[in-house]
């Protein structure tokens, strides 16, 4: 069963640190958002393989709840 990593708040994507087919560990930073001049890291809730990255560096005005990254268990 896949795990969706959603945006925790509205904002802009500052840095994307993963790509499809990449294995990640629980707690690893997947991407960093810029929200009101603050950097908000989003981490993997579990270990898995990245199957989708729905965001790009520089994306602006994204809404909370959007699925940014999808993980499949290893």
PyMOL Python script that loads the backbone (N, CA, C, O; Angstrom):
from pymol import cmd

cmd.read_pdbstr("""\
ATOM      1  N   UNK A   1       0.842  -1.170   0.000  1.00  0.00           N
ATOM      2  CA  UNK A   1       0.000   0.000   0.000  1.00  0.00           C
ATOM      3  C   UNK A   1       0.895   1.244   0.000  1.00  0.00           C
ATOM      4  O   UNK A   1       1.858   1.320   0.763  1.00  0.00           O
ATOM      5  N   UNK A   2       0.578   2.200  -0.843  1.00  0.00           N
ATOM      6  CA  UNK A   2       1.407   3.391  -0.969  1.00  0.00           C
ATOM      7  C   UNK A   2       1.143   4.388   0.161  1.00  0.00           C
ATOM      8  O   UNK A   2       0.096   4.356   0.807  1.00  0.00           O
ATOM      9  N   UNK A   3       2.111   5.265   0.380  1.00  0.00           N
ATOM     10  CA  UNK A   3       2.013   6.332   1.369  1.00  0.00           C
ATOM     11  C   UNK A   3       2.172   7.651   0.642  1.00  0.00           C
ATOM     12  O   UNK A   3       3.163   7.865  -0.056  1.00  0.00           O
ATOM     13  N   UNK A   4       1.194   8.541   0.803  1.00  0.00           N
ATOM     14  CA  UNK A   4       1.259   9.859   0.183  1.00  0.00           C
ATOM     15  C   UNK A   4       1.818  10.866   1.179  1.00  0.00           C
ATOM     16  O   UNK A   4       1.392  10.917   2.333  1.00  0.00           O
ATOM     17  N   UNK A   5       2.770  11.661   0.724  1.00  0.00           N
ATOM     18  CA  UNK A   5       3.314  12.752   1.529  1.00  0.00           C
ATOM     19  C   UNK A   5       2.684  14.031   0.998  1.00  0.00           C
ATOM     20  O   UNK A   5       2.955  14.451  -0.127  1.00  0.00           O
ATOM     21  N   UNK A   6       1.844  14.643   1.819  1.00  0.00           N
ATOM     22  CA  UNK A   6       1.105  15.832   1.411  1.00  0.00           C
ATOM     23  C   UNK A   6       1.778  17.096   1.924  1.00  0.00           C
ATOM     24  O   UNK A   6       2.523  17.066   2.904  1.00  0.00           O
ATOM     25  N   UNK A   7       1.508  18.204   1.250  1.00  0.00           N
ATOM     26  CA  UNK A   7       1.995  19.491   1.728  1.00  0.00           C
ATOM     27  C   UNK A   7       1.292  19.811   3.032  1.00  0.00           C
ATOM     28  O   UNK A   7       0.070  19.703   3.128  1.00  0.00           O
ATOM     29  N   UNK A   8       2.059  20.203   4.032  1.00  0.00           N
ATOM     30  CA  UNK A   8       1.501  20.486   5.348  1.00  0.00           C
ATOM     31  C   UNK A   8       0.877  21.875   5.418  1.00  0.00           C
ATOM     32  O   UNK A   8       0.052  22.142   6.292  1.00  0.00           O
ATOM     33  N   UNK A   9       1.266  22.759   4.503  1.00  0.00           N
ATOM     34  CA  UNK A   9       0.769  24.128   4.483  1.00  0.00           C
ATOM     35  C   UNK A   9       0.862  24.655   3.059  1.00  0.00           C
ATOM     36  O   UNK A   9       1.528  24.052   2.217  1.00  0.00           O
ATOM     37  N   UNK A  10       0.218  25.748   2.787  1.00  0.00           N
ATOM     38  CA  UNK A  10       0.343  26.390   1.474  1.00  0.00           C
ATOM     39  C   UNK A  10       1.702  27.067   1.388  1.00  0.00           C
ATOM     40  O   UNK A  10       2.239  27.525   2.397  1.00  0.00           O
ATOM     41  N   UNK A  11       2.254  27.131   0.190  1.00  0.00           N
ATOM     42  CA  UNK A  11       3.541  27.794   0.028  1.00  0.00           C
ATOM     43  C   UNK A  11       4.199  27.459  -1.288  1.00  0.00           C
ATOM     44  O   UNK A  11       3.546  27.039  -2.243  1.00  0.00           O
ATOM     45  N   UNK A  12       5.511  27.652  -1.323  1.00  0.00           N
ATOM     46  CA  UNK A  12       6.308  27.455  -2.525  1.00  0.00           C
ATOM     47  C   UNK A  12       7.321  26.335  -2.292  1.00  0.00           C
ATOM     48  O   UNK A  12       7.746  26.095  -1.162  1.00  0.00           O
ATOM     49  N   UNK A  13       7.700  25.660  -3.363  1.00  0.00           N
ATOM     50  CA  UNK A  13       8.705  24.604  -3.259  1.00  0.00           C
ATOM     51  C   UNK A  13      10.080  25.221  -3.477  1.00  0.00           C
ATOM     52  O   UNK A  13      10.365  25.786  -4.532  1.00  0.00           O
ATOM     53  N   UNK A  14      10.923  25.100  -2.459  1.00  0.00           N
ATOM     54  CA  UNK A  14      12.267  25.659  -2.536  1.00  0.00           C
ATOM     55  C   UNK A  14      13.249  24.634  -3.092  1.00  0.00           C
ATOM     56  O   UNK A  14      14.055  24.956  -3.965  1.00  0.00           O
ATOM     57  N   UNK A  15      13.186  23.397  -2.589  1.00  0.00           N
ATOM     58  CA  UNK A  15      14.146  22.382  -3.022  1.00  0.00           C
ATOM     59  C   UNK A  15      13.495  21.002  -2.991  1.00  0.00           C
ATOM     60  O   UNK A  15      12.823  20.649  -2.022  1.00  0.00           O
ATOM     61  N   UNK A  16      13.697  20.226  -4.053  1.00  0.00           N
ATOM     62  CA  UNK A  16      13.244  18.831  -4.122  1.00  0.00           C
ATOM     63  C   UNK A  16      14.494  17.964  -4.028  1.00  0.00           C
ATOM     64  O   UNK A  16      15.436  18.132  -4.802  1.00  0.00           O
ATOM     65  N   UNK A  17      14.493  17.036  -3.074  1.00  0.00           N
ATOM     66  CA  UNK A  17      15.703  16.267  -2.793  1.00  0.00           C
ATOM     67  C   UNK A  17      15.612  14.802  -3.213  1.00  0.00           C
ATOM     68  O   UNK A  17      16.541  14.031  -2.972  1.00  0.00           O
ATOM     69  N   UNK A  18      14.502  14.412  -3.839  1.00  0.00           N
ATOM     70  CA  UNK A  18      14.335  13.022  -4.269  1.00  0.00           C
ATOM     71  C   UNK A  18      13.854  12.989  -5.716  1.00  0.00           C
ATOM     72  O   UNK A  18      13.435  13.999  -6.282  1.00  0.00           O
ATOM     73  N   UNK A  19      13.931  11.797  -6.291  1.00  0.00           N
ATOM     74  CA  UNK A  19      13.436  11.576  -7.648  1.00  0.00           C
ATOM     75  C   UNK A  19      12.810  10.183  -7.712  1.00  0.00           C
ATOM     76  O   UNK A  19      13.077   9.344  -6.852  1.00  0.00           O
ATOM     77  N   UNK A  20      11.984   9.935  -8.720  1.00  0.00           N
ATOM     78  CA  UNK A  20      11.353   8.617  -8.831  1.00  0.00           C
ATOM     79  C   UNK A  20      12.383   7.487  -8.843  1.00  0.00           C
ATOM     80  O   UNK A  20      13.484   7.633  -9.374  1.00  0.00           O
ATOM     81  N   UNK A  21      12.002   6.370  -8.250  1.00  0.00           N
ATOM     82  CA  UNK A  21      12.804   5.145  -8.134  1.00  0.00           C
ATOM     83  C   UNK A  21      13.899   5.226  -7.070  1.00  0.00           C
ATOM     84  O   UNK A  21      14.673   4.281  -6.916  1.00  0.00           O
ATOM     85  N   UNK A  22      13.976   6.318  -6.346  1.00  0.00           N
ATOM     86  CA  UNK A  22      14.968   6.469  -5.287  1.00  0.00           C
ATOM     87  C   UNK A  22      14.450   5.829  -4.002  1.00  0.00           C
ATOM     88  O   UNK A  22      13.286   6.010  -3.645  1.00  0.00           O
ATOM     89  N   UNK A  23      15.301   5.089  -3.312  1.00  0.00           N
ATOM     90  CA  UNK A  23      14.952   4.531  -2.002  1.00  0.00           C
ATOM     91  C   UNK A  23      15.233   5.589  -0.940  1.00  0.00           C
ATOM     92  O   UNK A  23      16.250   6.280  -0.996  1.00  0.00           O
ATOM     93  N   UNK A  24      14.325   5.710   0.027  1.00  0.00           N
ATOM     94  CA  UNK A  24      14.499   6.671   1.115  1.00  0.00           C
ATOM     95  C   UNK A  24      14.283   5.984   2.455  1.00  0.00           C
ATOM     96  O   UNK A  24      13.553   4.998   2.559  1.00  0.00           O
ATOM     97  N   UNK A  25      14.934   6.527   3.475  1.00  0.00           N
ATOM     98  CA  UNK A  25      14.780   6.022   4.844  1.00  0.00           C
ATOM     99  C   UNK A  25      13.729   6.849   5.565  1.00  0.00           C
ATOM    100  O   UNK A  25      13.474   7.997   5.201  1.00  0.00           O
ATOM    101  N   UNK A  26      13.127   6.268   6.575  1.00  0.00           N
ATOM    102  CA  UNK A  26      12.177   7.016   7.406  1.00  0.00           C
ATOM    103  C   UNK A  26      12.896   8.221   8.001  1.00  0.00           C
ATOM    104  O   UNK A  26      14.005   8.089   8.518  1.00  0.00           O
ATOM    105  N   UNK A  27      12.279   9.381   7.932  1.00  0.00           N
ATOM    106  CA  UNK A  27      12.857  10.598   8.477  1.00  0.00           C
ATOM    107  C   UNK A  27      13.736  11.372   7.514  1.00  0.00           C
ATOM    108  O   UNK A  27      14.160  12.486   7.822  1.00  0.00           O
ATOM    109  N   UNK A  28      14.015  10.798   6.352  1.00  0.00           N
ATOM    110  CA  UNK A  28      14.838  11.490   5.358  1.00  0.00           C
ATOM    111  C   UNK A  28      14.048  12.656   4.765  1.00  0.00           C
ATOM    112  O   UNK A  28      12.853  12.525   4.499  1.00  0.00           O
ATOM    113  N   UNK A  29      14.707  13.791   4.558  1.00  0.00           N
ATOM    114  CA  UNK A  29      14.030  14.954   3.975  1.00  0.00           C
ATOM    115  C   UNK A  29      13.782  14.715   2.494  1.00  0.00           C
ATOM    116  O   UNK A  29      14.703  14.400   1.740  1.00  0.00           O
ATOM    117  N   UNK A  30      12.515  14.870   2.083  1.00  0.00           N
ATOM    118  CA  UNK A  30      12.109  14.670   0.694  1.00  0.00           C
ATOM    119  C   UNK A  30      12.136  15.974  -0.090  1.00  0.00           C
ATOM    120  O   UNK A  30      12.583  16.012  -1.236  1.00  0.00           O
ATOM    121  N   UNK A  31      11.651  17.046   0.543  1.00  0.00           N
ATOM    122  CA  UNK A  31      11.633  18.356  -0.104  1.00  0.00           C
ATOM    123  C   UNK A  31      11.500  19.426   0.973  1.00  0.00           C
ATOM    124  O   UNK A  31      11.134  19.147   2.114  1.00  0.00           O
ATOM    125  N   UNK A  32      11.809  20.669   0.574  1.00  0.00           N
ATOM    126  CA  UNK A  32      11.729  21.793   1.496  1.00  0.00           C
ATOM    127  C   UNK A  32      10.836  22.858   0.879  1.00  0.00           C
ATOM    128  O   UNK A  32      11.021  23.262  -0.269  1.00  0.00           O
ATOM    129  N   UNK A  33       9.866  23.300   1.667  1.00  0.00           N
ATOM    130  CA  UNK A  33       8.975  24.380   1.229  1.00  0.00           C
ATOM    131  C   UNK A  33       9.455  25.702   1.814  1.00  0.00           C
ATOM    132  O   UNK A  33      10.114  25.735   2.853  1.00  0.00           O
ATOM    133  N   UNK A  34       9.115  26.783   1.133  1.00  0.00           N
ATOM    134  CA  UNK A  34       9.326  28.125   1.658  1.00  0.00           C
ATOM    135  C   UNK A  34       7.949  28.684   1.996  1.00  0.00           C
ATOM    136  O   UNK A  34       7.084  28.808   1.129  1.00  0.00           O
ATOM    137  N   UNK A  35       7.760  29.017   3.269  1.00  0.00           N
ATOM    138  CA  UNK A  35       6.491  29.537   3.749  1.00  0.00           C
ATOM    139  C   UNK A  35       6.788  30.783   4.572  1.00  0.00           C
ATOM    140  O   UNK A  35       7.392  30.692   5.641  1.00  0.00           O
ATOM    141  N   UNK A  36       6.374  31.928   4.087  1.00  0.00           N
ATOM    142  CA  UNK A  36       6.585  33.193   4.793  1.00  0.00           C
ATOM    143  C   UNK A  36       8.051  33.355   5.205  1.00  0.00           C
ATOM    144  O   UNK A  36       8.353  33.692   6.350  1.00  0.00           O
ATOM    145  N   UNK A  37       8.957  33.109   4.250  1.00  0.00           N
ATOM    146  CA  UNK A  37      10.408  33.262   4.450  1.00  0.00           C
ATOM    147  C   UNK A  37      11.018  32.215   5.390  1.00  0.00           C
ATOM    148  O   UNK A  37      12.180  32.336   5.778  1.00  0.00           O
ATOM    149  N   UNK A  38      10.245  31.196   5.753  1.00  0.00           N
ATOM    150  CA  UNK A  38      10.761  30.110   6.589  1.00  0.00           C
ATOM    151  C   UNK A  38      10.888  28.848   5.738  1.00  0.00           C
ATOM    152  O   UNK A  38      10.087  28.621   4.831  1.00  0.00           O
ATOM    153  N   UNK A  39      11.886  28.039   6.033  1.00  0.00           N
ATOM    154  CA  UNK A  39      12.058  26.764   5.344  1.00  0.00           C
ATOM    155  C   UNK A  39      11.377  25.674   6.157  1.00  0.00           C
ATOM    156  O   UNK A  39      11.650  25.513   7.347  1.00  0.00           O
ATOM    157  N   UNK A  40      10.484  24.922   5.506  1.00  0.00           N
ATOM    158  CA  UNK A  40       9.737  23.856   6.162  1.00  0.00           C
ATOM    159  C   UNK A  40      10.094  22.525   5.485  1.00  0.00           C
ATOM    160  O   UNK A  40       9.609  22.251   4.387  1.00  0.00           O
ATOM    161  N   UNK A  41      10.937  21.690   6.123  1.00  0.00           N
ATOM    162  CA  UNK A  41      11.267  20.395   5.519  1.00  0.00           C
ATOM    163  C   UNK A  41      10.110  19.407   5.673  1.00  0.00           C
ATOM    164  O   UNK A  41       9.415  19.395   6.689  1.00  0.00           O
ATOM    165  N   UNK A  42       9.922  18.588   4.656  1.00  0.00           N
ATOM    166  CA  UNK A  42       8.929  17.504   4.696  1.00  0.00           C
ATOM    167  C   UNK A  42       9.721  16.200   4.629  1.00  0.00           C
ATOM    168  O   UNK A  42      10.514  15.995   3.710  1.00  0.00           O
ATOM    169  N   UNK A  43       9.506  15.332   5.594  1.00  0.00           N
ATOM    170  CA  UNK A  43      10.291  14.106   5.717  1.00  0.00           C
ATOM    171  C   UNK A  43       9.461  12.868   5.374  1.00  0.00           C
ATOM    172  O   UNK A  43       8.231  12.883   5.435  1.00  0.00           O
ATOM    173  N   UNK A  44      10.162  11.813   5.016  1.00  0.00           N
ATOM    174  CA  UNK A  44       9.508  10.534   4.736  1.00  0.00           C
ATOM    175  C   UNK A  44       8.955   9.960   6.036  1.00  0.00           C
ATOM    176  O   UNK A  44       9.702   9.817   7.004  1.00  0.00           O
ATOM    177  N   UNK A  45       7.666   9.629   6.081  1.00  0.00           N
ATOM    178  CA  UNK A  45       7.095   9.053   7.298  1.00  0.00           C
ATOM    179  C   UNK A  45       7.498   7.603   7.509  1.00  0.00           C
ATOM    180  O   UNK A  45       7.356   7.060   8.604  1.00  0.00           O
ATOM    181  N   UNK A  46       8.010   6.972   6.431  1.00  0.00           N
ATOM    182  CA  UNK A  46       8.425   5.568   6.497  1.00  0.00           C
ATOM    183  C   UNK A  46       9.472   5.331   5.416  1.00  0.00           C
ATOM    184  O   UNK A  46       9.630   6.140   4.502  1.00  0.00           O
ATOM    185  N   UNK A  47      10.176   4.229   5.527  1.00  0.00           N
ATOM    186  CA  UNK A  47      11.124   3.855   4.477  1.00  0.00           C
ATOM    187  C   UNK A  47      10.348   3.390   3.259  1.00  0.00           C
ATOM    188  O   UNK A  47       9.266   2.819   3.391  1.00  0.00           O
ATOM    189  N   UNK A  48      10.890   3.629   2.085  1.00  0.00           N
ATOM    190  CA  UNK A  48      10.217   3.182   0.880  1.00  0.00           C
ATOM    191  C   UNK A  48      10.929   3.630  -0.377  1.00  0.00           C
ATOM    192  O   UNK A  48      12.025   4.189  -0.338  1.00  0.00           O
ATOM    193  N   UNK A  49      10.271   3.365  -1.495  1.00  0.00           N
ATOM    194  CA  UNK A  49      10.778   3.758  -2.805  1.00  0.00           C
ATOM    195  C   UNK A  49       9.873   4.853  -3.343  1.00  0.00           C
ATOM    196  O   UNK A  49       8.649   4.722  -3.316  1.00  0.00           O
ATOM    197  N   UNK A  50      10.468   5.930  -3.831  1.00  0.00           N
ATOM    198  CA  UNK A  50       9.695   7.038  -4.400  1.00  0.00           C
ATOM    199  C   UNK A  50       9.115   6.571  -5.734  1.00  0.00           C
ATOM    200  O   UNK A  50       9.852   6.162  -6.631  1.00  0.00           O
ATOM    201  N   UNK A  51       7.790   6.636  -5.855  1.00  0.00           N
ATOM    202  CA  UNK A  51       7.148   6.245  -7.112  1.00  0.00           C
ATOM    203  C   UNK A  51       6.599   7.429  -7.886  1.00  0.00           C
ATOM    204  O   UNK A  51       6.332   7.316  -9.082  1.00  0.00           O
ATOM    205  N   UNK A  52       6.426   8.576  -7.214  1.00  0.00           N
ATOM    206  CA  UNK A  52       5.944   9.776  -7.906  1.00  0.00           C
ATOM    207  C   UNK A  52       6.419  11.015  -7.173  1.00  0.00           C
ATOM    208  O   UNK A  52       6.417  11.067  -5.943  1.00  0.00           O
ATOM    209  N   UNK A  53       6.829  12.019  -7.952  1.00  0.00           N
ATOM    210  CA  UNK A  53       7.167  13.339  -7.423  1.00  0.00           C
ATOM    211  C   UNK A  53       6.319  14.323  -8.213  1.00  0.00           C
ATOM    212  O   UNK A  53       6.548  14.533  -9.404  1.00  0.00           O
ATOM    213  N   UNK A  54       5.344  14.923  -7.552  1.00  0.00           N
ATOM    214  CA  UNK A  54       4.369  15.787  -8.220  1.00  0.00           C
ATOM    215  C   UNK A  54       4.667  17.270  -8.056  1.00  0.00           C
ATOM    216  O   UNK A  54       3.804  18.110  -8.312  1.00  0.00           O
ATOM    217  N   UNK A  55       5.883  17.596  -7.631  1.00  0.00           N
ATOM    218  CA  UNK A  55       6.290  18.976  -7.412  1.00  0.00           C
ATOM    219  C   UNK A  55       7.626  19.219  -8.103  1.00  0.00           C
ATOM    220  O   UNK A  55       8.362  18.282  -8.414  1.00  0.00           O
ATOM    221  N   UNK A  56       7.922  20.486  -8.336  1.00  0.00           N
ATOM    222  CA  UNK A  56       9.192  20.881  -8.934  1.00  0.00           C
ATOM    223  C   UNK A  56       9.753  22.067  -8.171  1.00  0.00           C
ATOM    224  O   UNK A  56       8.998  22.875  -7.630  1.00  0.00           O
ATOM    225  N   UNK A  57      11.072  22.175  -8.125  1.00  0.00           N
ATOM    226  CA  UNK A  57      11.685  23.338  -7.503  1.00  0.00           C
ATOM    227  C   UNK A  57      11.164  24.591  -8.198  1.00  0.00           C
ATOM    228  O   UNK A  57      11.112  24.657  -9.427  1.00  0.00           O
ATOM    229  N   UNK A  58      10.784  25.573  -7.406  1.00  0.00           N
ATOM    230  CA  UNK A  58      10.285  26.825  -7.950  1.00  0.00           C
ATOM    231  C   UNK A  58       8.773  26.892  -8.087  1.00  0.00           C
ATOM    232  O   UNK A  58       8.236  27.960  -8.381  1.00  0.00           O
ATOM    233  N   UNK A  59       8.062  25.769  -7.880  1.00  0.00           N
ATOM    234  CA  UNK A  59       6.594  25.817  -7.919  1.00  0.00           C
ATOM    235  C   UNK A  59       6.108  26.801  -6.862  1.00  0.00           C
ATOM    236  O   UNK A  59       6.602  26.798  -5.734  1.00  0.00           O
ATOM    237  N   UNK A  60       5.141  27.642  -7.222  1.00  0.00           N
ATOM    238  CA  UNK A  60       4.638  28.659  -6.299  1.00  0.00           C
ATOM    239  C   UNK A  60       3.142  28.529  -6.091  1.00  0.00           C
ATOM    240  O   UNK A  60       2.414  28.054  -6.962  1.00  0.00           O
ATOM    241  N   UNK A  61       2.695  28.962  -4.914  1.00  0.00           N
ATOM    242  CA  UNK A  61       1.268  29.036  -4.625  1.00  0.00           C
ATOM    243  C   UNK A  61       0.573  27.695  -4.503  1.00  0.00           C
ATOM    244  O   UNK A  61      -0.606  27.581  -4.838  1.00  0.00           O
ATOM    245  N   UNK A  62       1.277  26.677  -4.029  1.00  0.00           N
ATOM    246  CA  UNK A  62       0.670  25.353  -3.876  1.00  0.00           C
ATOM    247  C   UNK A  62      -0.167  25.303  -2.597  1.00  0.00           C
ATOM    248  O   UNK A  62       0.139  25.977  -1.613  1.00  0.00           O
ATOM    249  N   UNK A  63      -1.220  24.500  -2.628  1.00  0.00           N
ATOM    250  CA  UNK A  63      -2.146  24.418  -1.500  1.00  0.00           C
ATOM    251  C   UNK A  63      -1.827  23.258  -0.568  1.00  0.00           C
ATOM    252  O   UNK A  63      -1.347  22.210  -0.999  1.00  0.00           O
ATOM    253  N   UNK A  64      -2.100  23.464   0.712  1.00  0.00           N
ATOM    254  CA  UNK A  64      -1.965  22.408   1.716  1.00  0.00           C
ATOM    255  C   UNK A  64      -2.827  21.220   1.308  1.00  0.00           C
ATOM    256  O   UNK A  64      -3.922  21.388   0.770  1.00  0.00           O
ATOM    257  N   UNK A  65      -2.326  20.032   1.567  1.00  0.00           N
ATOM    258  CA  UNK A  65      -3.070  18.816   1.263  1.00  0.00           C
ATOM    259  C   UNK A  65      -2.726  18.203  -0.086  1.00  0.00           C
ATOM    260  O   UNK A  65      -3.102  17.063  -0.356  1.00  0.00           O
ATOM    261  N   UNK A  66      -2.019  18.937  -0.935  1.00  0.00           N
ATOM    262  CA  UNK A  66      -1.622  18.394  -2.237  1.00  0.00           C
ATOM    263  C   UNK A  66      -0.649  17.240  -2.017  1.00  0.00           C
ATOM    264  O   UNK A  66       0.240  17.331  -1.170  1.00  0.00           O
ATOM    265  N   UNK A  67      -0.812  16.152  -2.777  1.00  0.00           N
ATOM    266  CA  UNK A  67       0.120  15.027  -2.700  1.00  0.00           C
ATOM    267  C   UNK A  67       1.386  15.404  -3.464  1.00  0.00           C
ATOM    268  O   UNK A  67       1.369  15.555  -4.685  1.00  0.00           O
ATOM    269  N   UNK A  68       2.482  15.554  -2.724  1.00  0.00           N
ATOM    270  CA  UNK A  68       3.751  15.975  -3.320  1.00  0.00           C
ATOM    271  C   UNK A  68       4.598  14.778  -3.757  1.00  0.00           C
ATOM    272  O   UNK A  68       5.179  14.776  -4.842  1.00  0.00           O
ATOM    273  N   UNK A  69       4.657  13.755  -2.889  1.00  0.00           N
ATOM    274  CA  UNK A  69       5.481  12.575  -3.143  1.00  0.00           C
ATOM    275  C   UNK A  69       4.704  11.329  -2.728  1.00  0.00           C
ATOM    276  O   UNK A  69       4.006  11.325  -1.714  1.00  0.00           O
ATOM    277  N   UNK A  70       4.835  10.286  -3.519  1.00  0.00           N
ATOM    278  CA  UNK A  70       4.215   8.998  -3.193  1.00  0.00           C
ATOM    279  C   UNK A  70       5.317   7.972  -2.985  1.00  0.00           C
ATOM    280  O   UNK A  70       6.250   7.868  -3.781  1.00  0.00           O
ATOM    281  N   UNK A  71       5.191   7.210  -1.886  1.00  0.00           N
ATOM    282  CA  UNK A  71       6.162   6.164  -1.545  1.00  0.00           C
ATOM    283  C   UNK A  71       5.498   4.794  -1.571  1.00  0.00           C
ATOM    284  O   UNK A  71       4.332   4.651  -1.204  1.00  0.00           O
ATOM    285  N   UNK A  72       6.241   3.802  -2.003  1.00  0.00           N
ATOM    286  CA  UNK A  72       5.817   2.401  -1.915  1.00  0.00           C
ATOM    287  C   UNK A  72       6.763   1.700  -0.959  1.00  0.00           C
ATOM    288  O   UNK A  72       7.960   1.987  -0.961  1.00  0.00           O
ATOM    289  N   UNK A  73       6.252   0.781  -0.135  1.00  0.00           N
ATOM    290  CA  UNK A  73       7.143   0.073   0.787  1.00  0.00           C
ATOM    291  C   UNK A  73       8.180  -0.739   0.021  1.00  0.00           C
ATOM    292  O   UNK A  73       7.937  -1.209  -1.090  1.00  0.00           O
ATOM    293  N   UNK A  74       9.338  -0.888   0.647  1.00  0.00           N
ATOM    294  CA  UNK A  74      10.420  -1.679   0.020  1.00  0.00           C
ATOM    295  C   UNK A  74      10.173  -3.152   0.180  1.00  0.00           C
ATOM    296  O   UNK A  74      10.973  -3.966  -0.281  1.00  0.00           O
TER     297      UNK A  74
END
""", "prot")
cmd.dss("prot")
cmd.show_as("cartoon", "prot")
cmd.util.cbc("prot")
cmd.orient("prot")
